Amino acid sequence: MYFELKDATADILAKSRRREDLCDLPLNLITSEKEAYDIQAIAQDALGFGRLGYSIVGTSHASRRMLGLTTPVYAEIPSSTLLEGIKEFRLPPETIGVQCEFVFTMRRSYPEPGEVIEIRTARDAILSCRPAIGIIGRRTRRTYIGDYAAIADFGLHVATICGDPVPRIPPSEVARIDVTTFLFKHTVFSGKATSVMGDPLNAATWLAAELAAKGRQLEPNEIVATGSCTKILQVWPGQHLAADFGPLGQIECIFT
């Protein structure tokens, strides 16, 4: 794809996200992962918002199967879409569903120069963990299955709704957490933290390695939304979703 087409594609995606409408871009024509992340980066710049961290999608087998992905994908989270302390969220037209996930906040830069990227060092780099509801969706009218289309389309990220941080829960304990989701107070399904790449910390190390390969790193106070530890749940306006993360507490939202 010529650079001019990357620019135009990214601009249309940015306008669609800002206006919360759908476009007719043929994202199936993207031919490489690099091309897809280039488009995503240009689109993020066109949005004009500061970025507060990263969202990962496809870190569980169930979520990859539903979304048609072969690998996890990531995107930066615009400041306008990282939401805290809210109880209601208006679903935009591109919504695919929601994922119950963990959000880590970084204590320091990771990886530091020469640092080995592994769970042990990730634990030291993380300040806190909290529960979250991730909204995922597309900006295109037609559904394009595949990694490249998902990457270019902001990694399918729509918004991240964060619960309160619980500093007393060390990162090493997160993998032991079970999560139960409720719609209208009825149990929908349960999931385990280990559904996220065997341990949610593996999602953080995976992302750190992806960024390091591009000469980048996670920075202090940035967040990492790990991807779904339960099945991706389709929700509709008027529904109330609650998720119990055990020692991390609960998070809930009414969709409008």
C-alpha positions as CSV (number, residue, x, y, z in Angstrom):
1,M,0.0,0.0,0.0
2,Y,1.4,3.4,-1.0
3,F,2.1,5.9,1.8
4,E,-0.5,8.2,0.3
5,L,-3.1,5.4,0.7
6,K,-1.9,4.7,4.2
7,D,-2.5,8.4,5.0
8,A,-5.9,8.5,3.5
9,T,-7.0,5.2,5.1
10,A,-5.8,6.3,8.5
11,D,-7.6,9.7,8.2
12,I,-10.9,7.9,7.3
13,L,-10.5,5.6,10.3
14,A,-9.8,8.5,12.6
15,K,-12.9,10.4,11.4
16,S,-15.0,7.3,11.8
17,R,-13.9,6.8,15.3
18,R,-14.3,10.4,16.3
19,R,-17.8,10.7,14.8
20,E,-18.8,7.2,15.9
21,D,-19.9,6.2,12.4
22,L,-18.9,3.4,10.0
23,C,-16.9,3.6,6.8
24,D,-16.4,1.4,3.7
25,L,-12.6,1.0,3.8
26,P,-11.3,-2.3,2.2
27,L,-9.0,-3.2,5.1
28,N,-8.6,-6.7,3.6
29,L,-6.1,-5.1,1.1
30,I,-3.5,-4.5,3.9
31,T,-0.7,-6.8,3.1
32,S,1.6,-6.9,6.2
33,E,1.7,-6.4,9.9
34,K,4.0,-3.4,9.6
35,E,1.6,-1.7,7.1
36,A,-1.3,-2.3,9.6
37,Y,0.6,-0.8,12.6
38,D,1.7,2.1,10.4
39,I,-1.9,2.9,9.5
40,Q,-2.9,2.5,13.2
41,A,-0.2,5.0,14.3
42,I,-1.1,7.6,11.6
43,A,-4.8,7.2,12.6
44,Q,-3.9,7.7,16.3
45,D,-2.0,10.9,15.4
46,A,-5.0,12.1,13.3
47,L,-7.3,11.6,16.3
48,G,-5.2,14.1,18.2
49,F,-5.6,12.7,21.7
50,G,-2.8,12.0,24.1
51,R,-2.3,8.3,24.8
52,L,-2.3,6.7,28.3
53,G,-1.2,3.1,27.6
54,Y,-2.1,0.1,25.6
55,S,-5.0,-2.3,25.0
56,I,-4.5,-5.9,23.9
57,V,-7.1,-8.0,22.2
58,G,-6.9,-11.7,21.5
59,T,-4.9,-13.0,24.4
60,S,-7.2,-15.9,25.0
61,H,-8.0,-18.8,22.6
62,A,-11.8,-18.0,22.9
63,S,-11.4,-14.3,22.0
64,R,-9.1,-15.0,19.0
65,R,-11.5,-17.6,17.7
66,M,-14.5,-15.2,18.0
67,L,-12.6,-12.3,16.4
68,G,-10.9,-14.3,13.7
69,L,-7.4,-13.5,14.9
70,T,-4.3,-15.7,14.8
71,T,-2.3,-13.7,17.3
72,P,-2.9,-11.0,19.9
73,V,-3.0,-7.4,18.6
74,Y,-2.4,-4.1,20.5
75,A,-3.2,-0.5,20.2
76,E,-2.5,2.7,22.2
77,I,-5.4,3.9,24.3
78,P,-6.5,7.5,23.5
79,S,-7.0,9.6,26.7
80,S,-10.6,10.2,25.7
81,T,-11.4,6.5,25.9
82,L,-9.8,5.5,29.2
83,L,-12.8,5.9,31.6
84,E,-12.8,5.8,35.4
85,G,-15.6,6.1,37.9
86,I,-18.4,5.8,35.4
87,K,-21.5,3.6,35.7
88,E,-23.0,4.2,32.2
89,F,-21.6,3.8,28.7
90,R,-23.3,4.6,25.4
91,L,-22.5,1.8,22.9
92,P,-21.4,3.2,19.5
93,P,-22.6,1.5,16.3
94,E,-19.4,-0.5,15.7
95,T,-19.5,-2.4,19.0
96,I,-18.6,-6.1,18.8
97,G,-18.8,-6.8,22.5
98,V,-17.1,-6.4,25.9
99,Q,-14.2,-8.2,27.5
100,C,-13.5,-8.5,31.2
101,E,-9.8,-7.9,31.7
102,F,-7.1,-6.8,34.0
103,V,-5.4,-3.4,33.8
104,F,-1.8,-3.1,35.1
105,T,-0.3,0.4,35.8
106,M,3.4,0.6,35.3
107,R,5.6,1.7,38.2
108,R,8.7,2.3,35.9
109,S,9.9,2.1,32.4
110,Y,9.9,-1.4,31.1
111,P,12.1,-2.8,29.8
112,E,15.0,-0.7,31.0
113,P,18.1,-0.9,28.8
114,G,19.6,-4.4,28.8
115,E,16.7,-5.8,31.0
116,V,15.4,-9.3,30.2
117,I,11.7,-9.3,29.4
118,E,10.1,-12.0,31.5
119,I,7.5,-12.4,34.2
120,R,10.0,-11.8,37.0
121,T,11.0,-8.4,35.7
122,A,7.4,-7.5,34.7
123,R,6.3,-8.0,38.4
124,D,8.9,-5.5,39.5
125,A,7.9,-3.0,36.9
126,I,4.2,-3.0,37.7
127,L,2.7,-0.7,40.4
128,S,-0.9,-2.0,40.7
129,C,-3.7,-4.0,39.1
130,R,-7.4,-3.3,38.8
131,P,-10.5,-4.8,37.1
132,A,-11.8,-3.4,33.8
133,I,-14.4,-3.8,31.1
134,G,-13.0,-3.4,27.6
135,I,-15.3,-2.3,24.8
136,I,-14.2,-3.6,21.4
137,G,-15.5,-2.9,18.0
138,R,-14.9,-2.0,14.3
139,R,-15.1,1.2,12.3
140,T,-16.1,-0.6,9.0
141,R,-19.5,-1.6,7.8
142,R,-18.2,-4.8,6.4
143,T,-16.5,-7.2,8.8
144,Y,-13.0,-8.1,7.7
145,I,-11.6,-11.1,9.5
146,G,-7.8,-11.2,10.1
147,D,-5.0,-9.7,12.1
148,Y,-4.1,-6.9,9.7
149,A,-7.6,-5.4,9.5
150,A,-7.9,-5.6,13.3
151,I,-4.5,-3.9,13.9
152,A,-5.2,-1.0,11.5
153,D,-8.7,-0.5,13.0
154,F,-7.2,0.7,16.3
155,G,-6.7,-2.9,17.4
156,L,-10.5,-3.1,17.7
157,H,-10.3,-0.9,20.8
158,V,-13.3,1.3,21.6
159,A,-13.0,2.2,25.3
160,T,-11.6,0.8,28.6
161,I,-13.7,1.3,31.7
162,C,-11.4,0.9,34.8
163,G,-12.3,-0.1,38.3
164,D,-10.4,1.0,41.4
165,P,-6.8,0.0,41.9
166,V,-6.0,-2.5,44.7
167,P,-2.3,-2.0,45.5
168,R,-2.3,-4.7,48.1
169,I,-2.7,-7.4,45.5
170,P,0.8,-8.2,44.2
171,P,1.0,-8.9,40.5
172,S,2.2,-12.5,41.2
173,E,-1.3,-13.2,42.7
174,V,-3.3,-12.1,39.7
175,A,-3.1,-15.4,37.9
176,R,-5.1,-17.1,40.8
177,I,-8.1,-14.9,40.3
178,D,-11.4,-16.3,39.0
179,V,-13.9,-13.9,37.3
180,T,-17.7,-14.2,37.2
181,T,-19.8,-12.0,35.0
182,F,-23.5,-11.1,35.5
183,L,-26.2,-9.6,33.3
184,F,-29.2,-8.3,35.3
185,K,-27.7,-10.1,38.4
186,H,-27.9,-13.5,36.6
187,T,-24.6,-15.4,36.2
188,V,-23.6,-15.5,32.6
189,F,-20.3,-17.3,32.7
190,S,-17.0,-17.5,34.6
191,G,-13.4,-17.3,33.6
192,K,-10.0,-17.6,34.9
193,A,-7.1,-15.2,34.8
194,T,-5.0,-18.0,33.4
195,S,-7.1,-17.8,30.2
196,V,-4.9,-14.7,29.4
197,M,-1.8,-16.3,28.0
198,G,-1.5,-18.6,31.0
199,D,-1.0,-15.6,33.3
200,P,-2.0,-11.9,32.7
201,L,1.6,-10.9,33.3
202,N,2.5,-12.8,30.1
203,A,0.3,-10.2,28.3
204,A,2.4,-7.4,29.7
205,T,5.7,-9.2,28.8
206,W,4.4,-10.0,25.3
207,L,3.5,-6.3,24.8
208,A,6.9,-5.1,26.2
209,A,8.7,-7.4,23.7
210,E,6.6,-6.2,20.8
211,L,7.4,-2.6,21.7
212,A,11.1,-3.3,22.3
213,A,11.3,-4.8,18.8
214,K,10.2,-1.3,17.5
215,G,12.6,0.6,19.8
216,R,9.9,1.6,22.3
217,Q,9.0,0.7,25.9
218,L,6.3,1.0,28.5
219,E,6.6,4.2,30.5
220,P,5.8,5.0,34.2
221,N,2.0,5.4,34.8
222,E,1.0,3.9,31.5
223,I,-1.5,1.1,31.6
224,V,-1.7,-2.3,30.0
225,A,-5.2,-3.7,29.4
226,T,-4.5,-7.5,29.2
227,G,-7.4,-8.7,27.0
228,S,-10.3,-10.9,28.0
229,C,-10.2,-13.5,30.7
230,T,-13.7,-14.6,29.9
231,K,-15.6,-15.1,26.6
232,I,-16.3,-11.8,24.8
233,L,-19.9,-10.9,25.7
234,Q,-22.3,-9.3,23.3
235,V,-24.3,-6.5,25.1
236,W,-27.1,-4.3,24.1
237,P,-28.5,-0.9,25.2
238,G,-30.4,-1.3,28.4
239,Q,-28.3,-4.1,29.8
240,H,-26.5,-4.0,33.1
241,L,-23.2,-5.9,33.3
242,A,-21.3,-6.6,36.5
243,A,-18.1,-8.6,36.9
244,D,-16.7,-10.0,40.1
245,F,-12.9,-10.2,40.2
246,G,-12.6,-11.7,43.7
247,P,-9.9,-9.9,45.6
248,L,-9.8,-7.1,43.0
249,G,-13.4,-6.2,43.7
250,Q,-16.3,-5.7,41.3
251,I,-16.9,-3.5,38.3
252,E,-20.3,-2.7,36.7
253,C,-21.8,-0.7,33.9
254,I,-25.2,0.0,32.4
255,F,-25.0,0.2,28.6
256,T,-27.2,2.8,26.9
